[in-house]
Amino acid sequence: MKLKDAFLTQQVGDAQVMVATDSHLFSGMVRCNKTAANIVELLKQETSREAIIEAMLARYDAPRDMIEKDVDKVLESLRGIGAIEE
């Protein structure tokens, strides 16, 4: 899976924002917290759910089940706005 090229990200202060260049995909702006921003950055290259989870486990001191839930929640949100190529 990968973030669609039509979605651009920019760091603004402490947050990352994401917008679609094609309003047929999504019209609006998404503000990502640090965790979501890290997942979005990983999605800029072809990756898998498991690879994202492993990268997040290496980055954060949190239980695997918590990281899995966070990754799944972010992926579900990104799928909901059509931001991911499967």
N, C-alpha and C positions, 0 to 999 in steps of 0.2 A: 504494500500500500504506500501511497505517497500523497503529499499535499498537492492539489491541483495548481498548475502554473498561474491560473487566473487569480489566485489569492496571494496578496502581498502582505508582508509584515514589516513593522517598524517599531523600534524601541522608543517609547515616549515616557521619559522620567523613569519611574520604577516598574512600569507596565509595558507589555507588548500589545500593539493593536494590529488587527488583521482586517483587511478590506478586500472585496472582490472587484476585479477590473471589469467583470461582466455582470451587469445588474440582473441578467436572466438567471444567474446562479444564486446570487444572494445580494440583497440590497440593504446595506447597513455596515456597521463596524462592530468587531468583536474585540473586547478587551480581555487579555489573557493574564491570569496570575502567573507567578513564577513556575509553578508546576506545569500548567498548560503551555506556557511559552517554551519550556524545555521539550515537551512532547511535540509541539509544532516544529521546533527546530530539527528534531530527529526525523520528522516527516518530510523535510525538504529533500531527502534522499530516499530512495526505495528502501523500505524496512518492513518489519513484521511486528505484530503485537508483542510477541515474545521478546524480540530484540529491544523494543521500547521498554518493556518491563525490566529486562536485565540492565539496561542503561540507567534506569531510574533507581534500581536497587543499589547500583554502584555509586550513585550520586547522593542518595538520601538514606538516613538511618531510620528506616521504618519497616514494619513487618510486610512480608510479601503480599499477604491478602489485602492489606490497605493500599499498597501500590497498585495491585491489579485492579481494585475497585476504582481508584483515581484514573488510571489509564483508560479503563473501559468507559468511564463517565465522559472523559474528554473526547475519546474516539467517537462515542455516540453523538455528542454535541456537534462535532465536526462533520460527521456523516449527515446529521440533520440539516445542515446548511449546504450540503453538497460540496464540501471542501476536500474530500478524499477520493483519490482514484484507487479502486480496489484491484 
